[in-house]
Amino acid sequence: MTTDLWSLYALMQKCRLFEEAITQLWEDGLISGEMHLGTGEEAIIVGVVSQLRPSDAMALDHRGTAALLVRGVDPISILRELLGRANGLCSGKGGHMHLFSKDHLAASSGIVGAAGPTAAGFALAAQHLRPGAIAVAFFGDGAMNQGMLMEAMNLASVWNLPVLFVCKDDEWAITTKSSQVTGGNLYERVQGLGVSYVKVDGRDVQKVWEAARQAIEQIRSGKGTTFLHARCVHLEGHFLGFQLLRATRNPLREMPGISIPLLRSFLHPGGASLRERLAGLRVVTSSILTTLRDPRRDPANDPVKRARETLTSDPARLIELERTIEQEVAETVSSALKGDTA
């Protein structure tokens, strides 16, 4: 079994354009509430999910759109679900954080760490009903401090369940650096549970694909649970509309809404002392300056751009491939917006 970068890139590009279309629908007000997308995770999702069999199962977190797309779930039904349509994937009742497809053995949850016990359940069922099948759990590094995920990994280790735990590590737990809230390191924590540990650059789809291939083969052969630790960068922050990213991308529009209230509170006669106000102002200023140096702004951390760069030696094929995918996504969006709006 060998990797085909053209095929992997096509899937990554489809995921990226699909989520960019979701972004536009959200910005247009057609999708309500928070929106958590996986832009920046494409190499991890494609590198793993592209190798799954129909009998395998997926337990997803609140960024499950791309994984379902690669799995083969109807993209029109996914979009209609996000739009709250009655003819959506889950009758418009799940939204983007609670997407389910029984036919594809896929379930997602907005509860942090819930992918662990879900995958353990899928894997236990596989042992009895689908020998040779595996379950995959996707989650972020912040979930590693959730008890149910640790318990699920312990259970999978003790019962030798066929689970691949995939940690999409962007070094942030929502808006807090993971290093500030996580004791020790993930390698020692996972090893302490008797689970095999593999680390990979989650921005490189070929490296992820190869690491996942070896891990999946090991799990299918009955050699135990594996933890795949993949580094990535969430290009849009924790959610769409992340305040600090908005401020750095469009300072003339966004900064007045930040600086004016800060100035008013700083000059207000009552309240905290001058020293406390200065300290608060330094925190806000430091956060903005840190965002200006944020890795999300570095093209090298974009897995889609990195994969594309290796294919530019055949520009005609690349342009045709991208044109085809762009048209396919556009037709999907057009179809999703038609029909029943209930």
N, C-alpha and C positions, 0 to 999 in steps of 0.2 A: 504494500500500500504506500503510494507516494503522494506528495502534495502537489497540487496544481495551483500556482499563485494566481493565474488568471481567473480561475473559478472562485478562489477565496476572495480576490479583490472584487469580483462582481457581486458577491454576497455582501461584502462590507459596504460597497458603494450603494447597494440597494437599501441597506439598513440606514445609512447616513441620510440619503435623500428622503426616505420614508419618514424619518424623525424630523428632518428639516420641514417637511410638509406638515407634520403635526405641530411644529413650532409656529408655523404661519397660521394654522387654524386656531391655535391657542391665542396668538396675538390679535387675531381678528375677532376674538370673543366668542368663537363657536364652540370652544371647549372650556368648560368652567373649572374652577378650583386650581390647586397646585398641579404642576406637571413635572415629573421626574423622568428625564430621558437618559439614554445610555450613550450619548455621543462621547466618544473617547474609549468606549469599551468594545468596539466592534471586533478588534483582533481576538479578544478573549472569547467573545460569544461565537464568532464564526469558527475559530480554531477548535472549539470544543463541540458545538452543536452539529457542525457539518459531518461529524464522525459517528453520530448516534444512529441506532437502528430504530425501526418503528416500534419495537417492543421495549425500548428504553423509556425512562420517565425523566421529567424535568421539574424541579421545584425552584421557583423563581422568586426574586425579591420585587420591590416596587419599580424596578426598571426592566420589566420583562418583555417589552415590545419587540426588540430586535431578536431575541431568542425565539419567540413565537413565529416571527417572520421566517427565520432560517429553518425552523422546524417544519414549515409548510402550512401553517394556519392561514386561512383566507385573509389577505390584508384588508379587503373591503369590510369584512365583518369586524376586524380589529378597529378600523377607523370609525365605523358606525357605533361601536361600543364607546369609544372615547367621546363621540358626539352625543352620547346618551340616547341613542336610537333604540327603539323596541326590537329592531331587527339586527342589533349588534351581537357580538360574540356571546355576551352574557345577558342579553335582553336589555342592555343599557343600564344595568343595575350595578355593575362591578367597577366601571371606570378604569383608569389606566393602571391602578395599583392592585386590582383584584381580577385578573384575567385568567380564565380557565378554559381548557379544551379537553374534554374526556377522550375524544377520538385520538388525540395526540399525547395522552398521558402527561399533560402539562398543567401546573397550577401555580399561581402567584399569590403573594400576600403583601400587604403594606406593613405588616408587623415585623419589625427588625429581628432577624434571626430565625424567623418561622420556616425558612427554607430547609433548615437542618432536620427538625423532626418530620417534616413532610417527606423529605428525601429518604429518611430512615424507614418510614412507612411504605413508600414506594418500593424500596429495596427489599424489605421483608416479604412483601407480596411477590416480588420477582423471584425470590428464592423458592417459593412454593408453586408459583403459577407459570413463570417464564424463565426457566433456568438459562443462564448465559446473559440475561438482560441486566442492565445496571440502572442506577438512578444518579442524577446530577443535581447538586444543590449550588445555586449561585447566591452570593451575598457579598456585602462590603466589609471592610476591615473594622468598621464600628460595631458590626454584629458579633465580633469575636469577644465582646464583653457581655453578651447575653447568655444567661444561664441555660436556656433551652437549646442553644446551638452547641454548647459544650457538652450537655447531657446527650444530645443526639450523636455527637462524634464519639463519645465514650461508649454508647450503646452499639454503634456501628462497629467499633473496634472489638468489643467483647463478643458480639454475635457474628463477627466476620461478614458484615453486610456489604453488598456490592455498591458502594457509594463513592462518587467522586465529589469531594467538597471543593468548590472553586471560590477562592477569596479574591475579589476584585478590589485591590488595595490602592486607593488614591491618597492615602495618608491623612484623610479627613473624616471625622465623624460629624456629619452635617457641617457645622461652621467651627468646629473645634479640632485642632490638630490631634490626630490619634495618639501621638507620642505623649501628649499631656494627660491622657485618660487611660492608657493601656500600660500595665506593669509588665516588665520582662519583655520577651520577644515571642513572636508567633511560632517560630521554629521549635523552641523549647516547649512551648505550651502544647503544640500538636504532638510532638514526640513523646511527651509525658502521658498522652492518652493512647500511645501505641499505634498511632496512625502514620503511614508513610508520608513524607514531606517532599514536595518538589517545588522549586522556585523558578520563575520564568519571567522574562520581559513581556508584559502584557500589551506592549505597544507594537510588537513584532509578530504578525500573524503566523509566519512560518515556524517561529520558535514555539509559539503556543500550540500550534497544530502538532508538532513533533512531540512536545512534552505531554500533551493530552493523549496522543496515540499510544505512547508507552504506558501511561497511567491506566488508560482504558483496557489495554491488553492485559495488564497485570490484574486488574479488578475482575475482568471476565474469566480469567483462569483460576479464580478463587483464592488469590494471594492477599486479599484484604483491602481495606479502605485506604484511599489516598487523598491527600490535601494538596491542591494545586494553588500556589501562592503567586498571583499575577499582578504585577505593578501596572497601574494605569493612571490616566489623568482625566477627570470629568471636565470636559471643555466648557460646559455651561454652569459649573458649580453644582451645588446640591439640587437646585431646581431652576426651571426657567424663570428669568426675571431676578436672578440673584443680585442683590442690591449693589454690592461692591463692584461686580463685573459691569453692571449698568453704568456706574459712576466713572469707571476707567474707559469704557468704550465710547461714552457720549458725555463728557464732563460738562459741556456748556448747558446741556439740558438737565442733567441729573444733579449737579453739584449745588445749585441754589436750594433745592429741596433738603439738602443735608446741611449746608453751611449756614443758611439763614436761621433755622431753629437752634443750631449750636451757638451762634452768636448771641441770639436773644437770651438763651439760658445762661450763657457766660456773663452777660451784662445785667442779668436780673438782680435786683437788690437783696432779695431773700435767698434762702436755701443754703447749699453747701458752701464751704469756705473756698477762697480763691485757690488754695493749694489743691483741693479736691477737684475743682473745676478744671484746672490745668492738667491734672492727671487724666481726667476723662477725655479731654481734648487730645492729649497725646495718644491715647489708646485708639481713638477714631482715626487720627492722622496716620498712625503707624499701620493700621489695618488697610487703609487706602494705598499707602506706599508699598506695602507688602503685596497687595493685589497687582500693582503695576509691574512687580517682578515675578508674578505668579507663573508657574510652569504652564498654565493653560494658554499663555500667550506665545509659547514656543512651538513653532510648526513641527519640530522634531518629536513632540509628544502626541501628535495627531497620527493614529495608526493608519487611517485611510490615506493620508498624504504620503506616509512612509512606504506603504505598499505600492502606491501609484508610481512613485519615483523609480522603482525597480522595473517598471513596465514601459517606460518612455522610449525604449529602443525601437518599439513598434508603434509609432504614433497613430497610424491609420487604424489599426485594430483597436487601440485604446479609445480613440474618439468615437468609433462606431459602437463599441461596447457601452460607453457612457451615455451616448445618445439613446441607445435602446433602453437602458435602465431608466433614464430620465423620462422617456415617453411612457414606460410601463407604470412608473409611480404617478405621473400626471393623470393617466387614465384611471388608476385606482382611486385617486382623490375625487375625480369627477364622478365616478360611479357611486362612491360612498355618499356624496352630497345629494344624490338623486333619491327619489323614492320616498318611503315612509319617514316622516319627521316626528312621529309620535314618541 
